[in-house]
Amino acid sequence: MIDLHTHSNKSDGSFTPAELIDLAVQKGITYIALTDHDSIEGIDEAKRRAEEISSSSDTKISVIPGIEFSTDWNGRDVHVVGLNIDHTNKEFVGKLDFFLDSREGRNRKMAENLRNVGIGISYDALLKSFPDSVLTRAHFARYLYEYGYVRSTHEAFERYLGPDAPCYVPREKITPVQAVEMTLMAGGIPVLAHPLIYKFGDEKLRELIAEMKEYGLVGIEAMYSTHSSEDEEYIKALAKECGLKISGGSDFHGTNKPGIDLGTGCGNLDIPEQVWFDLSKG
């Protein structure tokens, strides 16, 4: 069993990268991709833990270095997973750092907006609460919940952080094509993540795929936690028609996304190793 879409606390998951690997071993997962949102900070820790386990026992687990890009396509969120990237590639890291700088500016502005409506929060306090993480709105929501400003993280988004809420700040995003290009720059495999979440409809989804494939899109997530068997078959048929390979992953976030387990998702996933072998072939 494998899982090619997971998150740690280096973005918006609740497990450290090492804890994620420990859980993967418990689950019998042999290949796991760490694909934190716009972050590569957890990859080395995950790889070290996997190497420790493999060298001290008969258990073998391989970490696939990855990332999940948040992109914008015609005003809509689209996510692109980059698998098997060289996260030390200087050009790639430089472009990613530039991208993250814009995220920091947005986060500082959002903290300022929250202060303006009477919430005691600062960007430095957020960094202290979530050290070594790439801050997202999910971190803001957890902060507001933990300090008693809201009764749930859902309420935090409803009242303060959602697109129609008073403290929301839109951020500059790269395009899906740019995410494909950055993944290829790092020697990786670009995959369109959870294609049905966007609710584009068949025609619009095909348009997006065609645009991305022209620049090197390799795969699409057919096996995913919220996909029904009909959804999975539809994406597999679409992949075949469009000349794409299939990928699959749980999109595990730990306690930050209840009901979705590592490797098995909502109980509906069992992704065979062959999926990774096919994806990683030239």
C-alpha positions in Angstrom: 0.0 0.0 0.0 1.2 3.5 -0.8 0.0 7.1 -0.2 1.1 9.8 -2.6 -0.6 12.8 -1.0 0.0 13.6 2.7 0.6 16.6 5.0 2.6 17.3 8.1 2.7 20.1 10.6 5.1 21.9 8.3 2.0 23.1 6.5 -1.5 22.4 7.9 -1.2 18.8 9.2 -1.1 17.8 12.9 1.7 15.2 12.7 5.4 16.0 12.6 7.1 14.5 9.5 8.7 11.9 11.8 5.4 11.0 13.4 3.9 10.7 9.9 6.5 8.1 8.9 5.9 6.2 12.2 2.2 6.1 11.4 2.9 5.0 7.9 5.0 2.1 9.2 2.1 1.0 11.5 -0.2 1.1 8.5 2.1 -1.1 6.4 2.7 1.7 3.8 5.8 1.2 1.7 5.9 4.4 -0.3 4.7 7.7 1.1 4.9 11.2 -0.5 5.1 14.2 1.9 3.3 16.9 -0.1 3.0 19.9 2.3 1.3 23.0 1.0 3.9 25.2 -0.7 6.5 23.8 1.6 9.5 21.4 1.5 10.5 22.0 5.1 9.5 18.6 6.3 11.2 16.4 3.7 14.6 15.9 5.3 13.1 15.0 8.7 10.7 12.5 7.0 13.6 10.9 5.0 15.8 10.7 8.1 13.1 8.9 10.1 12.5 6.5 7.2 16.2 5.7 7.0 16.4 5.1 10.7 13.6 2.6 10.6 14.8 0.9 7.5 18.4 0.5 8.9 17.4 -0.8 12.3 14.6 -3.2 11.3 13.3 -5.4 8.5 10.7 -2.8 7.8 11.3 -0.8 4.6 9.6 2.5 3.9 10.5 5.0 1.2 9.8 8.7 1.4 9.0 10.4 -1.9 9.9 14.1 -1.7 6.9 16.2 -2.7 5.0 19.5 -2.5 1.4 20.6 -3.1 1.2 24.0 -4.9 -1.7 26.3 -4.3 -2.5 27.8 -7.7 -5.1 30.0 -9.4 -6.8 29.2 -12.6 -9.3 31.8 -13.9 -10.0 32.9 -10.3 -10.5 29.4 -9.0 -8.2 27.4 -6.6 -6.4 24.5 -8.2 -3.8 22.3 -6.5 -0.9 20.7 -8.2 1.1 17.9 -6.5 4.8 17.6 -7.4 6.2 14.2 -6.7 9.8 13.0 -6.5 11.2 16.5 -6.6 14.8 17.4 -5.9 14.0 19.8 -3.1 17.7 20.9 -3.0 17.6 22.3 -6.5 18.7 25.9 -6.1 16.6 27.4 -8.9 13.5 25.6 -7.6 14.2 26.7 -4.0 14.7 30.3 -5.1 11.4 30.4 -6.9 9.6 28.8 -4.0 11.1 31.3 -1.6 9.9 34.2 -3.8 6.4 32.6 -3.7 6.5 32.2 0.1 7.5 35.8 0.6 4.2 36.9 -0.9 2.4 34.5 1.5 4.2 36.1 4.5 3.0 39.6 3.4 -0.5 38.3 3.2 -0.3 36.7 6.6 1.0 39.9 8.2 -1.9 41.8 6.7 -4.4 39.3 7.9 -3.1 39.5 11.4 -3.4 43.3 11.2 -7.0 43.0 10.0 -7.8 40.7 12.9 -6.3 43.2 15.4 -8.5 45.9 13.8 -11.6 44.0 14.8 -10.5 43.5 18.4 -8.6 40.2 18.3 -5.3 40.1 20.2 -3.1 38.5 17.6 0.3 39.2 16.0 2.3 37.6 13.2 5.1 36.9 15.7 2.7 35.2 18.1 1.5 33.0 15.3 5.1 32.0 14.4 5.7 31.2 18.0 2.6 29.0 18.2 3.4 27.2 15.0 7.3 27.1 14.8 8.8 25.9 11.5 5.5 25.8 9.7 4.4 27.6 6.6 1.5 29.6 8.0 -1.9 29.1 6.3 -5.4 30.3 7.2 -5.8 26.9 9.0 -3.2 28.1 11.5 -5.0 31.4 12.0 -8.2 29.4 12.6 -6.5 27.1 15.2 -5.0 30.1 17.0 -8.4 31.8 17.2 -10.0 28.6 18.5 -7.3 27.8 21.0 -7.4 31.3 22.5 -11.2 31.3 22.8 -12.1 33.8 20.1 -14.3 31.3 18.4 -16.0 28.0 19.3 -14.6 26.1 16.3 -12.2 26.5 13.5 -15.2 26.4 11.1 -16.5 29.5 12.9 -13.1 31.2 12.5 -13.5 30.9 8.7 -17.1 31.9 8.7 -16.6 35.0 10.8 -13.1 36.2 10.0 -11.0 34.2 7.5 -13.2 33.1 4.6 -13.3 34.9 1.2 -16.4 36.8 2.2 -15.2 37.6 5.8 -13.9 40.9 7.0 -10.3 39.9 7.7 -9.6 37.9 4.5 -6.7 38.9 2.4 -6.4 37.4 -1.1 -2.9 36.3 -2.0 -0.9 36.2 -5.1 -0.8 32.7 -6.5 1.1 31.0 -9.3 -0.8 29.3 -12.1 -1.2 25.6 -12.6 1.1 25.8 -15.6 3.8 27.5 -13.5 3.4 24.8 -10.8 4.0 22.2 -13.6 7.0 24.0 -14.8 8.5 24.4 -11.3 7.9 20.6 -10.6 9.7 19.7 -13.8 12.5 22.2 -13.0 13.1 20.1 -9.8 13.1 16.9 -11.8 9.7 15.9 -10.4 6.4 14.5 -11.6 3.5 17.0 -11.8 0.1 15.7 -10.9 -3.3 17.4 -10.9 -4.6 17.0 -7.3 -8.2 16.0 -6.4 -9.7 17.0 -9.7 -13.4 16.7 -8.7 -13.2 19.0 -5.7 -13.2 22.0 -8.0 -16.6 21.1 -9.5 -15.6 22.3 -12.9 -17.7 19.9 -14.9 -16.3 17.7 -17.7 -15.7 20.4 -20.3 -13.9 22.8 -18.0 -11.8 20.0 -16.4 -10.7 18.9 -19.9 -9.8 22.5 -20.7 -7.6 22.7 -17.6 -6.0 19.3 -18.3 -5.2 20.3 -21.9 -3.6 23.5 -20.8 -1.5 21.8 -18.2 -0.6 18.8 -20.4 0.8 21.1 -23.0 3.5 22.2 -20.5 4.2 18.7 -19.1 1.5 17.5 -16.8 2.1 13.8 -16.2 -0.6 12.5 -13.8 -4.0 13.0 -12.2 -5.3 11.8 -8.9 -7.9 9.1 -9.6 -7.8 7.5 -6.2 -8.7 10.0 -3.5 -10.4 9.9 -0.1 -13.7 11.6 -1.2 -14.0 9.8 -4.5 -16.7 7.3 -5.0 -16.0 4.2 -7.1 -17.8 6.0 -10.0 -15.7 9.1 -9.5 -12.5 6.9 -9.6 -13.6 5.2 -12.8 -14.4 8.5 -14.4 -11.0 10.0 -13.7 -9.2 6.8 -14.8 -11.1 6.9 -18.1 -10.3 10.6 -18.5 -6.7 10.0 -17.7 -6.5 7.3 -20.4 -8.2 9.5 -22.9 -5.9 12.5 -22.2 -2.7 10.4 -22.0 -2.1 10.9 -18.3 -0.9 8.5 -15.6 -3.0 8.0 -12.5 -2.0 8.8 -9.0 -3.7 8.4 -5.6 -3.5 9.7 -2.1 -5.5 10.2 1.1 -4.8 14.0 1.5 -4.1 13.1 5.2 -3.9 16.0 7.6 -4.1 14.1 10.9 -6.6 15.6 13.4 -7.0 18.7 11.3 -9.0 16.7 8.8 -11.0 14.2 10.9 -12.3 11.0 9.2 -9.5 10.7 6.7 -6.8 8.2 7.6 -3.4 7.7 6.2 -3.3 5.3 3.4 -7.0 4.3 3.6 -8.7 7.7 3.4 -12.3 7.3 4.4 -11.9 3.5 4.3 -12.1 3.4 0.5 -8.4 3.6 -0.5 -6.0 0.8 -1.2 -3.4 2.1 -3.6 -1.0 -0.5 -4.9 2.7 0.0 -5.4 2.2 -0.4 -9.1 0.7 3.1 -9.3 3.9 4.6 -8.1 6.1 2.4 -10.3 4.0 3.5 -13.4 4.2 7.1 -12.4 7.9 7.1 -11.9 8.8 5.4 -15.1 10.2 7.8 -17.7 
